[in-house]
Amino acid sequence: MFTGLIREIATVYSFDQKTLRLKASYEPKLGDSIAINGVCLSVTKIHNNGFSVEVGDETSRVVALENFKGKVHIEPAMKVGDRIEGHIVQGHVDCIGVIERIVSGTNSTDFFIRIPKEQIKFTAPKGSIAVDGVSLTINDVYEESFRLTIIPITLKETLFGSYKVGRRVNIETDLFARYLYHMIKRDKTLGWEEIERIQALF
């Protein structure tokens, strides 16, 4: 599990479509889980100034591989007892989004991101979403896209400040929205009282 709060911007040393080698100050252990641009990967080798992770075939089919270059977001997996400051993120990418529009405001920047229509049902105004591993709040939801408002500190501390229109990004929708949708879909008799009880468990 992750929180969607980026701990470091690492540099890609090399990527051969299978092994991603990173230069980073963070020092993991072999086998540790770490999110790279929101993708949960396992550490397979430790280097003097970084580490390597393995990118499997299934992962390659669903994430934006072209962004495993230059700079990337990294977040180590949560430890038992850690404070949850963002929202619960699994590091399981649901789909790839495309940045359609960027609008600068007085003290914030709006990003409009298009995602596959079948994923829109897992988004909601003021709901949570992870974009390239960054925990964010959705402002508006449209037929096939949503709007995020990024504040200056997030632009500074993440790669969002360098993002351009047309960039593909890894999207992980809200964990609880996905679970509830599938529970309701499987059990047509599930009512709102039961749904509220389930929500209270989290």
Buried (B, 14 or more C-beta within 10 A) or exposed (E): BBBBBBBBBBBBBEBEEEEBBBBBEBEBEEEBBBBBBBBBBBBBEEEEEBBBBEBEEEBEEBBBBEBBEEBBBBBBBBEEEEEBEBBBBBBBBBBBBBBBEBEEEEEBBBBBBBBEEEBBEBBBEEBBBBBBBBBBEBBBBEEBBBBBBBEEEBBEBBBBEEBEEEBBBBBBBBBBBBBBBEEBEEEEEBEEEEEEEBEEEE
